[in-house]
Every structure is written in C-alpha cells, then in structure tokens.
Amino acid sequence: MTPYRSPWMNEELEVLRATARRFFEKEVAAHDLRWRKNGKIDREVWRKAGELGLLCMGIPEEFGGHGASFAHEVVVIEEQSRVADTALPYVPGSCGGPYMLLKNATREQTLKWMPKLVSGEHFIAVCVTEPGGGSDVAGIRSTARRVGDEYVINGSKTFVTMGSQADLAIVAARTGGPGKDGMSMFMVEVAKSPGFQLGRRLEKVGQHSIDTHEVFLEDLHVPAENLLGGVEGKAFAGAMSGFHRERLVIAASAIATAERAVELTVEYAKQRQMFQQTLWNFQNTRIKLAECATEARIGRVFLDSLISRVLADDPLDEATSAMAKWWCSDKQNRIIDECLQFFGGYGYMMEYPIAKLFVDARVQKIYGGANEALKGIIAKSL
C-alpha cells in the first residue's frame, strides 16, 4: 500500500520531523523506565527540547516563540507517539499552558512569563479542575478576594499536571458571582507563593511518568498585577479557547498512537510463530488488522481536513473540535485494544510498547472534556 502523506506536509516539516525523531529516540525513549518509576521527567531534557526549538512552536515571535504553524506542533506530537511516550509533557507544557497564557494575558504579562516557557527553563501547570468539578469549568468554587494590591485565593485543585515541578501555575478562581462571568485567572509564581501547597501525588492507571498532583490554595497571596488580562470575570472565554484547541491536539495524538499500534502489530504478527505458521498467516489476523488500519486512516483524513482548515485561518467551531476529540480518542482506544490482543500475554507486559500505548490511551476519553460532555456540545449545535 502506498504510504499516506498528509496534504499539509512540506519539506520544512519533514526536516522538523527528522529533528524531533532524533530527540525522542535519543533523549526521551532511553529514560522511559526510570521516569515511570520516578513519576516525573528530568528538567534538563525539557531544556534540551527548548534549545532545539521544539517548545511553544506556535507562540508568536514577539513573545519569544517561534511563530510556527499548528502543523509544526502536530509533527512533534506524532514523533512522540511513535516512541510510545507520554512522559515529556509536550501537550500540557508546550501547547496547553502557554497557549492559555497567550489567550488570557496582557501583552506585558505575556512578555514577562512566556520566554522561559519557550526556552524550557520553566514548567507551567494549569489549575482549573476541582474535586467534584470535572468538565464543569464554569462551576469552580475556588475564590479570589481583592485585598489592597493583592488577591487572596482559597480553594483546592486536582489532576494538576506537573504540579510538583511547575515554576508557574495558572489558577482559575471566582472573583464574582456564580457562572462563567465570575471566573478569573491568575498567574502564580510558585517559588514565591507559600500558599500554593502541594497535596498528594496521584497514582494513575497510565501515564506514570507525568507528575500529577492535588493542590491546595490556602490564603494564597497573588499580586494584583498577576490577574491575567487585568480585568476580573473575563477568563471563561479564554479558558474555553484553550480547551477548544487542546481537543484538536488530543485528536492528533490519538490518531498518531492508533497508527503506531497498527504498525507495531503488523510487524509482530509477521514474525510471531505459532502452530507452524506466523500469526499473520491466519485470516482472522489480516481481517482484524485491515479493519484497524482502515479506521485509523479515516481518522487521519478527518484530522487532516481540520488541520488544513486551521492552517488556512478557517476557525473551527466548538462542536467540530468536540467531534474530533471524542471520535479520535474513542477509535484510539478501540484500535489499541484490538492490536494488543494479538500480542497475547506479551501485550500485558509493560516492556512492550503496545502495553504502554494501551494504558496511556485510556485517559484520552476523559481529559480535555469527557467524551460524553462533548457529545452534549455537539448535540446543542444540531
């Protein structure tokens, strides 16, 4: 079969792909076991990613970014998926947090904090989700009260990615009444903020190398100048814009890992000997993998159509990004599960990439907006 090439790929992106592939093979994949045991990555590897220009690629040059396109970020995500890695927090730390800063902050605030995110000197965490809150962002209960030239924030957050390693943290809190109009965001400089207290490290089903924590905000004093955007009650739209983009990023990683699962399984099936023949020689193997490959290709074409729209400055509506996220993550889980079965007992061993793909994929249907909630968004648009 002729290899598929996305219509938005070009020579510049191929050069980037080669660079990203070398980085993930040499600097990331080699540390997989140690990072999974430690529950976090080495900071120097993140700085190396920054030195190579792999971080915050879509951030405008005026803020220290590279002014690259969304396609550049997708290429890096695909190469991370190729080595079955979720340790390097590329999506939350390079695409998610920095983009939320860009969308919510003033120009002066962005100039202050963005350059060190681009260079890899700083990690950023996003503290929005609360215990009992989940996908209901507008229902947050943490409060921020103005006292002189400061805000005092109280509340709690959960599922905070990079919680223990973050230098900066975007914290959502309520400055007004109930609902989306009372929500504001603040930048917390963690080392200067004793009220930003780390709770327990959360033990997850998968993605064991990513540091995920509870965070308690106990009389957290934040300078008034750290109110993102400089105006209270304007954060909901910016947060949704960040999540809107994040869903397309999740879809991209979902399809890339599904494709990788098919590649690994075809390779294994053609080598695995059983009952005096290869696993590939069984008709059922070929039929099932043909189905998986077809579904992955359908997802790829759908995703490519959306990436092409983004590159053409044709904004995606909320329902379309919701469609991409739920459908691609659902197919990702189904395809990887189908592929793992062909590995038998070895598929359950974490030394095999297919096992890592399996356990790390499950959360894709939950974060970025649970798939059931996203279907509700889609239904409203019909």
N, C-alpha and C positions, 0 to 999 in steps of 0.2 A: 504494500500500500504506500502511495506517495506521502511522505511526511507533510503534515499540515503546517502552514506558516500563517500566523495571524496577519491580516491585511495592514495593520498599523506598524508592523516591524520594519526597521530600516537598518542601514549599515551602522549608524551611530549606536543604536540599541543592541546590535549584535556585539559590538566592542564592549559595551557595558555588561552584557551577559557573560562574556568571557572573564571580565574582571570579577564580577560577582561570584561566578562559579569557582574561580581560584580561591577567593576569600572564604567561601563557605566550606570548601573541601579542606583547606589548609588550616584556617583559624577557628572554625566552628565545629565541624563534624568530629574532629580529633578529640574534642573535650567533652563529648556527649555524656559519657558515663559519669565523669567527675561532676559535671554540672547537675546532672539528675540527682546525684547523691547529696550535693551541697544545697540544692534548691535555688541556686542563682548563678549567674554567669560572672566572669572576670571583667572588671571595669576596663582593663587595658584592651580587651577585644572590641569593646564598644568604641573606644577611642580610635582603634585602627580602622573601624568602619567609617568613622568620621574623617580620618586622614585620607581615605580612599574616595571620599565624596559620595558615599553610599547613603548617608543620613539626610533627612529633610530635603530630599531632592526637589520636591515641588514648591518649596518655600521661595518666594521672590528674592532676587539677588540683593535688593536694597536692605533686606533684613538678615543678610549673611548666608542665605540659602543659595541654591544652585539654579533656580529659575527653570528647572526641567519640567517635563510634562508628566502627567499621570502614568503614561506608558512606561516611563523610566522606573517608577516605583513598582509597577506590576512585574517588570522583568526581574527586579531584585526579589520580590515575593516568590516568583516562580523558581528561582535558583535556591532559595531557602527551602522550598517544598521538595526540591529534587533530592536533598540530602536528609529528608525526613526530620528537619529541625524545627522546633518551636522554642528553643532556648533563647536565642537572640531576640529581644523584644522589639523587632523591627516594626511590626504593625502598631502597637501602642506607643512606642517610644519615638518613632520616626514619622509615622503617618497620622496617628491619632492625637496624642497630646500636643505636638507642635502645631498641628492644623487647628485645634481648638483654641490655642493661644492666638493664632493669626486671626481667627474669625471673631474673637471676643475682645481682644486688647486694643488699646490705642496705639498709634504709631510709636510713641515714645516707649511704651511698655514693651512692645514687640522688639524694638531695638535693644532694650535693656536685657531681655532674657533669651531671645532666640539664638544669637550667635554661639553660645556654649552648648546649645542643643544640637546645632548643626555640626559642631566640631567633635561632639561625642564626649566633651568634658563633663556634661551634666546629664543625668537621667531625669525624666519628668513622669509624675504619676497624675492620674485623673481621679479625683474623689467625688463621685456623683452618687453611685448606688448605695442605698442604705438597707440595713436589716429590715426585711418585710416590704421593701420598696420594689425591687426588681426593675421591670420595664417601665414602671410608672414614674418617670422622671419628674413630672410636674407635682408629684406628691411628696417631695422631700420634706423632712421635718427639721433638719439642722437649721439653727438660727444664727443670724449675724446682726449684732446691735451696735449702732454707732455711738462711740463714747469719745468725745473730743476729736482728736486727729487719728483715731484708731477704730477698728471694728473688733468686737469680741465675739468669737464664734464658739458655739457649743453644739454638740451632736455626735453622731457616730457614722462611720462609713464601712463598707465591707467590699470584698472582692477587689481590693486595690492592688493593681499590678505594679510591680517594682516598689512596693511600699517601703521596704527596709533600705533600698538603695537610692531612693529618689532624693535629688537635691532640690527640686522644685515640685510643687503639688498644686494643681488647680482644684480648688474646693468650691463646690456648689452649696449655697446656703440661702435661707429665706430671709429677705430684708423687708418684705411686705406681707400682705395677706395671702390667703390660700390660692393655689392655682399657679399657672405658668407666669403670670405677671409679677409675682412676688419673689422671683428667683434671681439671684445674683451669683457672680463667680469672682473668686479671689485667688491671687497668686500667693502661695505660702513658700517662703524661703525656709526650708526645713531646719537647717542648722541654727537658724536664729529664732526658732519657734518652739519653745519647750511645751507649749500647749498642744502641739501635734504629737500625739502619743501613739506609739505602735502597739497594736494588740497582738493576738496570736497569729502565727504563720498558719495559713490554711492548707490542709492536706487535700490535694485534689485527685480526681480519678486519673487525669492525664496532665500533660504539660508540666511535668515535675520540675523542670529547670527554671520555670518562671516564678519569681518571687511574688507571692500573693498573700496579702495581709488584711486584717482588720485594722482600722484606725479610729482612735478616739480623739475628739476635739474638745478639750477641757479648758475653758476660758482662754482660747487661742487668740492672742492679740496679733492683729494684722494691720499694718499701716494703711490709712485710708487711701493712699496713692496706689495700693495694690488691688483696689477694686477694679476688675478688668472692664475696660470700656469707660470707666469713670462715672457711670450712671447706674443707679440701682434699678433692679427689676427688668433688665434687658437681656438676661443671659439665656433664656429658654430657646430663643430662635437660634442663637449661636451654638448652643449645645446640640440642638437637633440637626443643624447643618453639619456638625462634626460626625454625629452618628449616621447621618444620611450618607456621607462619604465612606465612613467606616464599613457600612454594609456592602458597598461595592468592593472594598478591599477584602472583606471576608469571602465574598463570592469568588474573587480571583484566587485566593489561597485554596479554596475548596476545590475548584476545578483543577488547579495545578497538582494537588495531592491525589485527587482521583486518577488523573492521567498517570502519575508516577506509580500508583498502586497497580494499575493495569500493566505498565511496563515491567515492573518487578515480578509480577505473577506470570506473565508470558515467558519471561526469561527462566524463572524457576520451573515452570511446567515442562519446558522443552528439555530440561536437564534431569529432572527427578525421575528415577527409575522405579517402577512398581509393576508387579505381575508381568515381568519380561517385556515391558514396553515403557515408554515415557508417559508421564501424566498427560502430556499434550496429545498423545495418540488416542485418548478417549474422546469420543464425540461430545460427551457432555461438557468436558473442559472447554473445547473450542466454542461450543454454543454459548456457554455462560460468559466467556471472556469476550466473545463477539458482542454480546448484549452490553457488557460493561463498557467496552470501547466505544460503542455507538452512543450510549448515554453521555459519556464523558465528552465526546465530540459535539453533541447537541449543546451541552453546557458551554463548551468552548466557543461555539459560533454565537450563542446568545450573549455571552460575556463580551466577545469581541465587538459585537454590534454596539454595546453600551460604552465600551472604551472608546470606540471611534466617535461616538456622539460627544463624549467628554472632551476629546481632543479637538473636536470641531466647535467647541464652546456652545454646544447644544445642551442646556441644563436638563438633568434627569429629574423628573418629579419624584416625590417621596414614595409613591406606590411602585414605580418601576424599580427603584433601588431595593425596596422591600421584596419584590418578586425575585430579583437576582439573588439576594441573600438567602431567602428561605429555600428556594428551589435548588440552588447550587450546593448549599450545605447539606440538604437532605440527600441529594444524589451522591455527594461525597461520602456520607456515612454508609449508604446502601452499597456503593461500589466497593469501598474498602472492606466492608464486612464480607461481601461475596468473594473478594480476592483472598482475604485471609484464610477462608475455609480450605482453599487449595493447598495451603502450606501445612495443613494438619496440625499436629502438636507443635511443630516449629513455629507456626503462626502465633502461638501463645507465648513464645519466648521473646523477651524484650531485646535480645541481641539481634533480632531480625527487624529490618526497617518496617516491614508490614505491620508488626505489632505496635511500633511507635506511632505509625500513621493512624492505627485503629484507636488507641487510647487518647491520642491528642485531638482527634476529629470530633469527638462527641460534644464538646462544649460549643462547637461552631453553630449548633442549632439553638443555643441558649443566649450567648452574649451578643451584643450589638442589637438587642431586641429579640426576645424569644420568637421563634417562628410562628407560633400561634397568634402572638400580638401583631406580627407583621401581616398576617393574613387578614386581620381586622382592618389594618390600614388600607390594604388593597380593596377590601370589600366596600369601604367608605367611598372609594373613588369610582366605583362601578355605576 
